[in-house]
Amino acid sequence: MTNIKRDAAFALAFTILGIWITWESFSYSLDSSFFLRGLAIILVVMSATFFIIRVVQYRRLVISNGHSAPYFKSEDVHQLFKALLVFGLVGGYIVTITLVGFVFATFFFVYLSMCFFSGKHRNYYLAYSAILSILIFMLFFNALGVSLPDSLLPLDEFFKIV
């Protein structure tokens, strides 16, 4: 797979992700999601533009090669697996936030990300994930007063008191 095709696939995935984030950001009040809405719209515009540029470049490449488009190579499958892993972790993080709340979802996301990308389990990953999750929670939700995302289990309410 060429870099052009890989870039186009990546841009398309981020366009879809950006559309979904934009959709979700409009479900929150304007006061707490104004910045997120702007970033989400910028993400959609930039990734869609990059996708269009790469599709046009790929068409030129195919035409210049006499309509012979390159196919997947064996080493490309490993790179695609890594990309799918990132999207899977982010998607799982979003689903987990809606189930167990921000603190626990962030803990699991950070911990699993470190384990998957290092290929090892380290005990200090647990401590780092817990400390980072609580610090982010305290900064955004306690200090800055950002509203919590809704979840089925209101486990974050305990940390709001602390």
Summary of the structure (lengths in Angstrom):
residues: 162
radius of gyration: 19.7
end to end distance: 51.1
largest distance: 66.3
contacts: 428
relative contact order: 0.10
helix: 80%
strand: 0%
